[in-house]
Structure formats: C-alpha cells, structure tokens
Amino acid sequence: MRTIIITTDFSHSALNAAKYAAGLAKPLGVDCIVLYHSCNTAPVGTDIRTNEAKISLTQEQRLLFLEEVERELRVTLGEKDDIVIKLVSDELPLVQGVEQLAEQWGAYLVVVGATGKSGLERVLVGSNTIALASEIKVPLLIVPKEARYSPIGKIVFACDLKRVSRSTPVNEIRNWLEWLDARLLVLNVALEGKRFDPDSIPEQYKMHDLLDGFSPEYHYTESDDITDEIEDFAEEQGAGLIITILKSYGFFEGLFHRSVSKKLIRKSGIPLLLLREREQ
C-alpha cells in the first residue's frame, strides 16, 4: 500500500497543505493517507510557543477536527474516493509520532504546511519543521500557503556541484519525474565570481554522469543570494516543484545561524521537496 503522511494543526495553512497533497494523490498512486495530529508540540508551521500551543482539546474533539479535514480531502479527491484515510491523534512529540507512523505504514512521503509571509523565512520559524527536515528519513514536502495543486510539468532540481555524488538519490528523483510525467531542470547556482572555477569541471562531469539519463536541461547561474536565485529561476520557468537534497547549499545548516534573509518558495507558492542523501 502506497502511503503518505499529512501533518495537521487544524490551521488554514495545514488544511491547504492537506488539500495540495490530496491533489497529488492520483499522480503519485497513493492508496492510503494518514492524517496526523500531534498535540504535544507547537502547531507545525507557526510561531506559537509550545507553552501557548497546548490547547486543552479532548481526544474526542481532536478526532472531530480530523474528521472535518477528512471531509475536505474527500471533496478534493473526488472520483478517487477509494483512497483509505486513517485519522491519528496522539500526545507523542511530532517527530517521534511521524517516525513511528512512517515505519508502521511504510510511508514514502510526509507533507507539512508552510505559513507566514515568505517561505523558508517563516516555514521553519519553530523547531517542528526543522526537526522533521533534519531527523526523519522520509522525504518531506513543504507546501506554501499560496500553493494550489495543478499538474506539474517541470521540476527544478537545485544542486550544489560540490555535493553531487553517488549518494545523490537518483532513483527518488526518477520516481518523481515518472509519477508526475515532468521534465527535469537541473540548476546549479554559484556564488558571485565562482561560476567559472576550474575545479568545478570534474564536478560537472560527475553530475552529467548521474543525471543525463533523464534528458534534463542544465542551467548554471551565479548570485550572492542562492535561495532567491533558485526561486526566481523556478518561477520564470513555470516549474511546479523544487527538489533539493537536505544538505545541499547548507539550507538547514546555515539558514538559522544567521539573520533570516534567505527565501525559498517566497511568494511563488512553489512547494519544496527535501530528499535525503542515499546511504552507501
């Protein structure tokens, strides 16, 4: 059974992410959706502090809210109403709960909603999504609150040449291209003045060796703001999804250790799919 997990905190952003995931269900061949609410943490994608987030809802009330979300998903799924939807609410920390469900159901994707004014500037304000991105082994799809599902014809794979290796999850990229019947645009953004570094030539050969089988378009640009450049490129190309590897460009290693000025999925409403490096 092909299963995805959708996290929800019953916010508008989370509901939008759930509807987006339901739209993806048919092309992804989803058989089962696990709709999950953890009440032992601040709501996903919000900046509410944990001690403010522990709303005293009973288990019965939480399940009623989950049933409301399920009804919304059924409307979005339409004729694809044979998908099983499981409702789960518990008091486990979010990451632990997601990890257990992913193992129990063999889930291959976790979906989380983004909120706030500017993509990564807001989506990871709290610890929840940072923890999900950093700790779970399942790919994580971050859906901006502006995103509305429509067929995805182009996927941007934003990669750092220095990090392209045999551990790049090529098979997962292939799966997404096949599921969505999409074209692949490979984008490498170098820092200003570093684009023509001679040391990058062997790295380009390595990348072509890994990805040429997908017949992608290769694009090389430079910018002093890599995340802005990725977003702008994806928007200009009319891409419906951005894929990157968790460690690529140091999004999560560095973004929150300096002033939060970088943005991805800022206004364009393009979802971001985070993949992990393949274990060798």
N, C-alpha and C positions, 0 to 999 in steps of 0.2 A: 504494500500500500504506500503510495507516494504522499508524504505528509509534510505540511508546513505548519509552523507555529506563529500565531499572531499575538503579540502582547497588547494589552489594552489597559488604560487607566480611566476609561469612560470619558475621556476628553474628546473635543471635536477633532483634534489632530490625530488622536489614536483611531477614532472612527474612520477618518479619511484614509489612514494607512490600511485599515482593515478592508475598506471598500476597494482600494487600489489592489491589494493582494487578491481579493476575490476576482477582480478583473483579470489578473494574471493566471488565475487557476486553470482556465481552459488551455491556453497555450503551454503551460507547464505540466499539464497532465495530472493535476492534483486530484487525489482520491479522498483525502482527509485534511481538514483544517482543525487544529487545536487552538481554540480561543482561550487565552490565558491571562488571568489577572492575579498579580501578587499584591497583597495588602500589607506586606512587610517592608515597604520601601517607599520613597517619594515617587509620585507618578512619573512614568517614563516620558522623557522629552519636555519636562517642565523644570522650572527653577524653584519649586516649592521645597522648603527644607523638610527633612524627614520628620521632625517632630510636629510639623504643621500638617503632614500628609496622612497621618494615621487617623483617617476618618472612621468613626465607630460605626461601620456598617456590619450588620449581621451577615452570616454566610448566606442566609436566605435572600437578603437584599442584594448581595453581590451576584448571586445566580440570576436574580431577576434582571439586573443590569446586563449581564452576559446574554440573557435571552433576548433582550432588546437589540443588542448588537447583532446577534444571530439573525434576527428578522431582517435587519438592514442588509446583511450579507446575502440572504436568500433572494432579496429583490435584485441585488447586483448580479448574482449568479444566474438568475433567470432559468432558462431551459436546462442549465447544467445543475439541476437540483438533486442529482444523485450523489453529490459530494457529502460525505459524512462530516458533521461539525460537532466536535467534542468541546464541552464547556468545563473549564477547570479554574478553580479559585482556591488559593491556599495562603498560608502565612509564611511560606519559605521566602528567604531573600530572592530577589528577582533572578539573579544569575543562577543560583542553585536550582531554583524551580525550572528555569528554562533548560538547564543542562539535564536535569532528570527527565523532563518530558522529551527532549531530543533523543535521549538514549532509549527511553521506553517505546517511543513511536518510530524511531529510525528517521526522524525529521531531517530534511536536507536544506531547509531554509528557515530563518527566523526573520520576522518583519516587525519593525518598530517605527513609530511615527516621530516626525520632527516638528518642532514648533518654534515660534519666535520669528524675528524679522529676517534672519539671514543664515540659513543653512547650518554649516558647521559652527558658526558663531553662537548659535543657540541650541542646536540639536544635542550637543554634548555638555551643556551647562552643568548638569548634575552628574553624579557618579554612575547612574544607571547604565546609560548607553556606552559610556567609556568602558565600564566593566564588561558589558556584553561584547563590545568590539574586541576587547583585549583578552577575554577569558574563554568564551565559548568557541568550540571547534567548528560549529556550523556556520556557513555563510550568513551574513547579516545584511538585510536590505533596509536602508533608511529612506523613508518616504516623506518628502517635504509636505507641509500642509497645503501647498498650492497644487500639488500633483493630482492630475486626473488621468486615469488609465485610458490609453488608446494604443492600438497596435504599434509595436516598437520595430522600426525598420533599420535603425542604426544604433550600434553600441560603441561607445568610446572606451578603449582600454588605456588608461593613463598609467604609464610605467616609467620607472626610473631605470635607465640603461645599466647603471651600476649595480642594480639589484635583480636584473633579469638573469635567471639561472635555470638549471634543471629542476629546481624546486618550484618554479612557476607553475601554478595549477592549470596547465594547458587543457586537460580534459574537462575541467569545470567550465572554462571559457567556451570550449567546443559545445558543451551541453547547452549553454545559454544561447549560443548562436543558432543551434538546431531547433531548440524549443521555440524560439521567437522568430525563426526564419529571418534573421537580421544580418546586416553587413557589419564587418568589424573595421573600426578606425583606430589605429594604434597611434597614440600620441606620446611623444617624449618632450618634456619641457625642461630646457636647461636654464640655469641662472644666467643673467645678462653677462655676455662676454665669454661664456664657457661652451657655446654651441659647437664650435669647431675645434674642440680639444682633440688632438690626435689620438689620445688614449681611448676615445670613445669608439673608434673604428672597429676594434675587435669586439666590443660590446654590441655594436650594431649587427655584426655578422652573427653573433650568438642569438640575438633577438629574432633575426630573419630565419635562422635555422629552426627556432621553436615555433614561429607563428606563420610562416609562409604558406603552410598547408591550408590556412583559412582564406587565402587570397585577400588579405587586408589592404587597406590604404595606409601608408606610413606618413606621418606628419612630424616634423621636427621644428620646434619653435623655441624661443627664449623669452624670459620675463623675470623681473625681480619679484614677482608675486605669482608663484606657480599655481596655487589653487584658483586664483582669479582667472589665469590663463586657461586652465582646464575647463572651467565653467563656461567662459566666453566661447571657447572652441566648440564645446558640445552644443551650445545654444545656436551658434552660427551654422553648424552642420545639421541641425534639426534632429539631434540624437535623442533617444528616449531613455537611455540608461548610461550611467558612468560606472565602469568597473575599475577597481584598483585593488592592490594587494595591501593587506593591513600595514606592512612595514614600508611600503613604497612611499617615497618622498617624506617619510617621517611624520605623516599626518598626526598620528597619535603620540609619537614620542616627543614631539616638539611643540605642537599647537597650543597646548595648555600650560606650557612652561614659559611663555612669553605673552605679551599683550595680544588679546584675541582680535586679530585684524584680518586673518585669512578667512576666506569664504569659499564654500563649495555648495552646490545646489542653493545658491543665494536667493535669487528671485525667479529663476527659470523653472523651478519646480521639477528638476530632473532628479529622479531617485539615484541613490548611490549604493552600489553593491560591493561590500567588502569581502574579499576572499582571503583565505589563509594560504601561506606557502605550503606546498606539498611536502610531506615528510619523506626523506630519502632513506 
